[in-house]
Amino acid sequence: MAEQILILNLRRGFIKVPTWRKSKRAMDEIRKQIAHYTKAKEVTLSKYINEYVWAHGAKNPPPKIKLKLDVNKEKKTAKAELFELPEKAKRELEKQIKAEAAAKAVEKAAEKPVSETPTEAAAEAKPAEKEKPAGTKKEEPAKEKEKKTAPKKLTRKQEISMNQ
């Protein structure tokens, strides 16, 4: 698979379209231009491209868009994503990576053979733990004090009514 970076000018595609149909036409223009440049028969767009184009509604799509393409010339397919993912997408990706790492850890734990005697298991566990010198104990951090909020300032009218 070959990766490409592509900046598409969408304005020329939706300039002669009714105002209420511009974002739809911009999405069609993205597919059309990617298929033209990559010579792919099947083009797949990520959901973040759709959200980016439709973010300002149907009447006001962005005039240009920067994409990252994965092209498979053998299968004649192209997958497109935004060049710079939004923060929400980055957080979702990190969660997905952590979930996959946890699943792999569970699989490794299941594959590891269980020792026959408890002394063998204890002998295997000891080298993994690091012993600390007796004089260096890590102190636990003090509990954070609750933040006290300052009293609310009274308006001039409230002060007058309190004094009366």
C-alpha positions as CSV (number, residue, x, y, z in Angstrom):
1,M,0.0,0.0,0.0
2,A,1.3,3.4,-0.9
3,E,0.6,6.5,1.2
4,Q,0.0,9.8,-0.4
5,I,-0.9,13.3,0.9
6,L,-3.4,15.2,-1.2
7,I,-4.9,18.7,-0.9
8,L,-8.2,19.0,-2.8
9,N,-9.8,22.2,-3.9
10,L,-13.5,21.6,-3.4
11,R,-14.7,25.1,-4.3
12,R,-14.7,24.4,-8.0
13,G,-17.0,21.4,-7.5
14,F,-19.7,23.1,-5.4
15,I,-19.6,26.7,-6.8
16,K,-22.4,26.1,-9.4
17,V,-24.7,24.2,-7.0
18,P,-27.6,25.5,-5.0
19,T,-26.6,26.8,-1.6
20,W,-28.5,24.2,0.4
21,R,-26.7,21.3,-1.5
22,K,-23.0,22.4,-1.2
23,S,-21.8,20.0,1.4
24,K,-23.3,17.0,-0.3
25,R,-21.7,18.1,-3.6
26,A,-18.3,18.6,-1.7
27,M,-18.5,15.0,-0.5
28,D,-19.2,13.8,-4.0
29,E,-16.3,15.9,-5.3
30,I,-13.9,14.4,-2.8
31,R,-14.8,10.9,-4.0
32,K,-14.6,11.9,-7.6
33,Q,-11.1,13.6,-7.3
34,I,-9.6,10.7,-5.2
35,A,-10.8,8.2,-7.8
36,H,-9.3,10.3,-10.6
37,Y,-5.9,10.9,-9.0
38,T,-5.4,7.3,-7.7
39,K,-7.2,5.5,-10.6
40,A,-9.1,3.5,-7.9
41,K,-12.5,2.0,-8.6
42,E,-13.5,1.9,-4.9
43,V,-13.0,4.9,-2.6
44,T,-13.6,4.7,1.2
45,L,-13.8,7.9,3.2
46,S,-13.4,8.0,7.0
47,K,-16.2,9.4,9.2
48,Y,-13.9,12.3,10.2
49,I,-13.9,13.6,6.6
50,N,-17.6,13.6,6.7
51,E,-17.8,15.4,10.0
52,Y,-15.2,17.9,8.8
53,V,-17.1,18.8,5.7
54,W,-20.5,18.9,7.4
55,A,-19.3,20.8,10.5
56,H,-20.6,24.1,9.3
57,G,-23.8,22.8,7.9
58,A,-25.1,22.0,4.4
59,K,-24.5,25.5,3.1
60,N,-20.9,26.2,4.1
61,P,-18.4,23.4,3.4
62,P,-14.6,24.1,3.6
63,P,-13.1,25.2,0.3
64,K,-10.0,23.0,0.6
65,I,-9.3,19.8,2.5
66,K,-6.0,18.0,3.2
67,L,-6.1,14.2,3.1
68,K,-3.9,11.2,3.7
69,L,-4.5,8.3,1.3
70,D,-3.7,4.6,1.5
71,V,-3.8,3.3,-2.1
72,N,-3.8,-0.4,-2.9
73,K,-3.1,-0.6,-6.7
74,E,-3.6,-4.4,-6.9
75,K,-7.1,-4.2,-5.6
76,K,-7.7,-0.8,-7.0
77,T,-9.0,0.7,-3.7
78,A,-8.2,3.9,-1.9
79,K,-8.9,4.8,1.8
80,A,-8.9,8.4,2.7
81,E,-8.5,10.0,6.2
82,L,-8.0,13.6,7.3
83,F,-4.3,14.6,7.4
84,E,-4.6,15.9,10.9
85,L,-7.1,14.0,13.0
86,P,-9.3,16.0,15.5
87,E,-8.6,15.7,19.2
88,K,-11.7,13.5,19.7
89,A,-10.4,11.0,17.2
90,K,-7.0,11.0,18.8
91,R,-8.5,10.1,22.2
92,E,-10.6,7.3,20.7
93,L,-7.5,5.9,18.9
94,E,-5.6,5.9,22.2
95,K,-8.5,4.1,24.0
96,Q,-8.5,1.5,21.2
97,I,-4.8,1.0,21.4
98,K,-5.0,0.5,25.2
99,A,-7.8,-2.0,24.8
100,E,-5.8,-4.0,22.3
101,A,-2.8,-4.0,24.6
102,A,-5.0,-5.2,27.5
103,A,-6.4,-8.0,25.3
104,K,-2.9,-9.1,24.3
105,A,-1.8,-9.2,28.0
106,V,-4.8,-11.4,28.8
107,E,-3.9,-13.8,26.0
108,K,-0.3,-14.0,27.1
109,A,-1.4,-14.7,30.7
110,A,-3.6,-17.5,29.4
111,E,-0.8,-19.0,27.3
112,K,1.8,-18.9,30.2
113,P,2.1,-22.4,31.7
114,V,1.1,-22.7,35.4
115,S,3.9,-24.0,37.7
116,E,3.2,-27.3,39.5
117,T,4.3,-26.2,42.9
118,P,3.9,-22.9,44.7
119,T,7.6,-22.7,45.5
120,E,8.5,-22.6,41.8
121,A,6.0,-19.8,41.2
122,A,7.5,-17.8,44.1
123,A,11.0,-18.4,42.8
124,E,10.0,-17.1,39.4
125,A,8.3,-14.0,40.8
126,K,11.2,-12.9,43.1
127,P,13.7,-12.0,40.3
128,A,11.1,-9.8,38.7
129,E,10.7,-7.7,41.8
130,K,13.4,-5.1,42.6
131,E,14.5,-4.9,46.2
132,K,14.9,-1.5,47.7
133,P,17.5,-0.5,50.3
134,A,16.1,-0.3,53.8
135,G,16.8,3.4,54.3
136,T,15.0,4.6,51.1
137,K,11.3,4.4,51.5
138,K,9.0,6.3,49.2
139,E,6.7,8.5,51.2
140,E,3.1,8.7,50.1
141,P,2.0,12.2,48.9
142,A,0.0,14.2,51.4
143,K,-3.7,14.4,50.6
144,E,-4.7,17.5,48.8
145,K,-6.6,20.0,50.9
146,E,-10.0,20.8,49.7
147,K,-10.1,24.0,47.8
148,K,-12.3,26.6,49.6
149,T,-14.1,28.9,47.3
150,A,-14.1,32.6,48.1
151,P,-17.4,34.1,49.2
152,K,-19.4,35.5,46.4
153,K,-19.2,39.2,45.9
154,L,-22.4,41.1,46.6
155,T,-23.8,43.7,44.3
156,R,-24.4,47.2,45.5
157,K,-28.1,46.7,45.8
158,Q,-27.6,43.5,47.8
159,E,-25.2,45.3,50.2
160,I,-27.7,48.1,50.7
161,S,-30.5,45.7,51.5
162,M,-28.3,43.7,53.9
163,N,-27.4,46.9,55.8
164,Q,-31.0,48.0,56.3
